[in-house]
Amino acid sequence: MENQELIKQVTEKAEQWLTPAYDAETQAEVKRMLENEDKPIT
């Protein structure tokens, strides 16, 4: 599996953690990680 596809899959799963089912602290940390541009692309 290529990195781009893996990053896409992980991002989709992480976005599920931005729902009200998770506490605000978890949502804030996930959002911070998603906004981080430091994603490995090789």
Phi and psi in degrees as GROMACS dihedral restraints (atoms count N, CA, C in turn):
[ dihedral_restraints ]
;  ai    aj    ak    al  type     phi  dphi    fc
    3     4     5     6     1   -74.0    20    10
    4     5     6     7     1   153.5    20    10
    6     7     8     9     1   -57.4    20    10
    7     8     9    10     1   -40.9    20    10
    9    10    11    12     1   -59.9    20    10
   10    11    12    13     1   -42.6    20    10
   12    13    14    15     1   -66.5    20    10
   13    14    15    16     1   -41.7    20    10
   15    16    17    18     1   -63.9    20    10
   16    17    18    19     1   -44.6    20    10
   18    19    20    21     1   -60.3    20    10
   19    20    21    22     1   -40.8    20    10
   21    22    23    24     1   -61.9    20    10
   22    23    24    25     1   -45.9    20    10
   24    25    26    27     1   -64.2    20    10
   25    26    27    28     1   -43.7    20    10
   27    28    29    30     1   -65.7    20    10
   28    29    30    31     1   -40.7    20    10
   30    31    32    33     1   -61.6    20    10
   31    32    33    34     1   -43.3    20    10
   33    34    35    36     1   -61.7    20    10
   34    35    36    37     1   -41.9    20    10
   36    37    38    39     1   -66.4    20    10
   37    38    39    40     1   -42.6    20    10
   39    40    41    42     1   -63.6    20    10
   40    41    42    43     1   -36.5    20    10
   42    43    44    45     1   -63.1    20    10
   43    44    45    46     1   -24.3    20    10
   45    46    47    48     1   -65.4    20    10
   46    47    48    49     1   -25.9    20    10
   48    49    50    51     1   -78.2    20    10
   49    50    51    52     1    -3.3    20    10
   51    52    53    54     1   -90.3    20    10
   52    53    54    55     1     8.2    20    10
   54    55    56    57     1   -88.6    20    10
   55    56    57    58     1   162.1    20    10
   57    58    59    60     1   -61.8    20    10
   58    59    60    61     1    -8.2    20    10
   60    61    62    63     1   -66.6    20    10
   61    62    63    64     1   -17.8    20    10
   63    64    65    66     1  -113.7    20    10
   64    65    66    67     1   150.3    20    10
   66    67    68    69     1   -68.8    20    10
   67    68    69    70     1   162.5    20    10
   69    70    71    72     1   -60.1    20    10
   70    71    72    73     1   -35.7    20    10
   72    73    74    75     1   -64.5    20    10
   73    74    75    76     1   -43.8    20    10
   75    76    77    78     1   -63.1    20    10
   76    77    78    79     1   -45.6    20    10
   78    79    80    81     1   -59.8    20    10
   79    80    81    82     1   -42.6    20    10
   81    82    83    84     1   -64.1    20    10
   82    83    84    85     1   -41.8    20    10
   84    85    86    87     1   -67.2    20    10
   85    86    87    88     1   -42.5    20    10
   87    88    89    90     1   -63.1    20    10
   88    89    90    91     1   -43.1    20    10
   90    91    92    93     1   -61.2    20    10
   91    92    93    94     1   -42.2    20    10
   93    94    95    96     1   -59.8    20    10
   94    95    96    97     1   -44.0    20    10
   96    97    98    99     1   -66.5    20    10
   97    98    99   100     1   -40.3    20    10
   99   100   101   102     1   -65.9    20    10
  100   101   102   103     1   -33.2    20    10
  102   103   104   105     1   -80.1    20    10
  103   104   105   106     1   -13.0    20    10
  105   106   107   108     1   -68.0    20    10
  106   107   108   109     1   126.6    20    10
  108   109   110   111     1   -80.0    20    10
  109   110   111   112     1    -6.7    20    10
  111   112   113   114     1   -83.3    20    10
  112   113   114   115     1    69.6    20    10
  114   115   116   117     1  -109.2    20    10
  115   116   117   118     1   131.4    20    10
  117   118   119   120     1   -67.6    20    10
  118   119   120   121     1   131.0    20    10
  120   121   122   123     1  -130.2    20    10
  121   122   123   124     1   102.9    20    10
